[in-house]
Amino acid sequence: MSVEAPREVSDSALTRVANLVFDVGLHRGEDTAFYLALGYDVVAFEADPDHAAFCRERFAEEIAGGRLRIIEGVIAPPGRDSVTFYRSLSHSPWGTTEAEWASRRAHASEFVAVEIPTVDFADALRRHGVPHFLKIDIEGADLFCLEQLEAFPARPRFVSIESDKFDRAAVRAEFDLLERLGYGRFAVIQQGSIPGTLLDTVDRDGNPMRYRFEKESSGPFGTDIGSWESRERCEQRYDRIFVAYRIFGERGLLRRTRTGQRIAVRLPRYKGVRVPGWHDTHAMLTE
């Protein structure tokens, strides 16, 4: 199947496409490269024009072959032609449409506000079909994409979102939405531990494959996740994560003194991963 081919079907007739992945938050193509290597077709969404241009060059062959479609713009509710996008000048993955999200990181990066055209995510689902896996990482707006799925009876087999780091109620709301959508098994993945690691898996044709994850990669998904858990177990994990953020996070206790800041910077050298890191919630559909 070519991801260039639009589908003209009703919402009720929309089906899941087994060889399709949606990469919402393309960035520099770190995750799309993995999905393509596995043999999936990809529809990728990117708000930052510079990243989109870079990826059009990086994946020129896959785009020409119909395996990749890049949709440029900010995913937003219908009725707005453009929205303000806050571009981080020192850490590009922090680009966001959420002003409060950017303000949290103002101590670590300067942000520039630019107007970016909008994209209708529900329309993309209608045109290309529901993906097998939906990865969402758009810095503070992940739930909006998930909410769009409520209009369609077909759902991705697997989804992942970057979860809230600070608000217990926000994480409960994430799990509430996932359960309403039919997801019943979950995994909490520390993203800082992924770059540079090797995964031994199989591609879509069943061939053995070894893959090394790039910097800023989201990592494995689906059956490669390993251990799937109940919502209760995952929420207990987030309780411990919140404690770590209150101590080590960007607004944590250690950040309030120079000595504490030095400890927070040096600790990852001993732990081997970013502390407390950032975490994705993966969910598997219960069918």
Secondary structure as UniProt FT lines:
FT   TURN            3..4
FT   HELIX           11..13
FT   STRAND          16..24
FT   TURN            27..28
FT   HELIX           30..38
FT   STRAND          41..46
FT   HELIX           49..58
FT   HELIX           60..64
FT   TURN            65..66
FT   STRAND          68..72
FT   STRAND          74..75
FT   TURN            78..79
FT   STRAND          82..88
FT   HELIX           92..94
FT   HELIX           99..104
FT   TURN            105..108
FT   STRAND          111..119
FT   HELIX           121..128
FT   STRAND          130..136
FT   HELIX           142..148
FT   HELIX           149..151
FT   STRAND          158..162
FT   HELIX           168..180
FT   TURN            181..182
FT   STRAND          183..190
FT   HELIX           191..193
FT   TURN            195..196
FT   STRAND          198..202
FT   TURN            204..205
FT   STRAND          208..212
FT   TURN            215..216
FT   HELIX           222..224
FT   HELIX           231..248
FT   TURN            250..251
FT   HELIX           253..256
FT   HELIX           258..271
FT   STRAND          279..285
//
